[in-house]
Amino acid sequence: MAGAAVKLALDRLPQTVRRIAEVVGMDAALALVLHYGGKTVWPAKHGAQRAHLAEIMGEAEAEKFTTTWREPVPIPLCQRAARAVAQDALRAEFDRLTRVEKHSARAAVAQLANRPPLHHTARHIWRLLGQAEVGGAVQEAGQGELF
């Protein structure tokens, strides 16, 4: 998630992470998710936990975090947001291959298949490309709206 985190839309993040980002900034919030995702953070004012927070987030951001929250904070994994960013990158790469480099759709999918870090099969890439995002929810882009 680290490289693609820059493109992460706020509306795809869980409410907890959005609130943390409002207080300490997006970079510090994402650093917190990368280190503590799926765990609970104790916002300690002193000691090793506080030093670790400062190392991860930055001194000023750790200070803001520990003064805003005084009780344990569960940090979500943000898997849905990370998956959405990866799928957006896949769609963008497909568009680049087909529009800029003028590959056929079939050749573009063959090139994208089994590419690290996701290692999707060609069949799964076709499925992802066939989905459309409507109001933040992914839906199958079929022909149902034609009838």
N, C-alpha and C positions, 0 to 999 in steps of 0.2 A: 504494500500500500504506500510506501514511502515516496516512490518516484511519482506516482499518479495522484498523490494527495493534494497537489496544488490545484487540480481541476475539480476537486470534490465540491459539490454543491451543498450549501447549508441545508436545504430542504431534504436531503438524503440522509442526514445525520440524525441519530437519536436526540431527543430533547435534552438529555443530560449533557451531551457533548456540545450542543449548541449553546447551552447556558455557560458551560466552562469557557467556550470560545469567546463569548461576549465579555467575560471578565478578564481572561488572560491572553486572548488572541488566538487565532486559528493555529499558528505554528506550534505554540505551546500546548494547546489542547490535543493536537494530533500526536505530538511527542508523548503526551501522557497516555493516549490510547495505544500507541505502539509498545510502550513499556508495561502498562498496567491493564490493558484490555482484558476483560473477563474477570478482573480481580477488584477488590475494594481497597481504596487508598485512604489512609488515615492522615488527615492534614495536620501533621505535627508542627508545632512552632519551633521546636529545638531538637537536637540530636541527629542520629544517623538518617532517620526517615526524612527529616527536613533537608539535610544536606543532599540526599539522593534526589529529592524533588527539585532542588535548585540546580543540580547537575543536569537533570533531564529538561527542565523547562526554562531555566534561567533564573537568576536571583530575584529580579523584580516580579516576574510572573509567579514564582513560588510564594512570594510574600502576599501577592494579591489572592492567590488560591487559598492559603492558610488563614487569611483574615476573613474571606468570604464564607468558607465552609469550616464548621467547627465539629461536625460529626463525620463519620466514615462516608465516603462517596463511592458508590459502585460505578466502575468505568466499563461501559459497554465495549464489545468487540468491534462493532461497526462493520460486520461482515456484509450486510446488504449494501452499504455504501461502497465498500471496497469492490464488491462484485459489479456494481453498476459502473464504477469508474473503469474497471477492466473491460466491461462490455462496450462502453463508449469508445475506449481506445481501439478495440477490435473493429468496431463499425467505422471509425475514422480511418484506420489502416486499410480496410476493405475499400472505402471510398477513394482513398489515395491511389490504391493499386488499379482500380477500375476507371477512374476519371483522369488522373494525371498520367499514369504510366500506360493507360489504355489496355490493360489485361482484360481478358474475359472474366466474367464472374466465377466461372468454374476454375480458371487458372489462379485467380486471386485466393479463392478458398483453399485450393491445394497448397498454395504457398503459406497460408496462415495456419494450416493444420499442423498440429504437434509442435508448434513454436513455443519455446519457453516464455514465460514461466507457467502458462496455463495448460499447455499440452492438450488442447481440445482436438477432438476428431473432426473430420470434415463434416460429418453428419450433424454434430453438435453446433458447429459454426453456422451451418445453414439454418438450424433452428433458432440460434441467437439473432441472425440477420433477419429472420422472418417475424421477429417480435417488434412491436412498436410500443413506445412509452406514451401512455395517456394519463395525464394528471398525476405523474409520479409512480404509477403502477404499470408494470409491464404486461401487455396483452398480446395475444397472437394477432398478427396483422393478416387477417383473412379477407374474404370477399363478402362477409356477412352484411356490411353496410351498403352493398350494392343492391340488395333485395329488400 
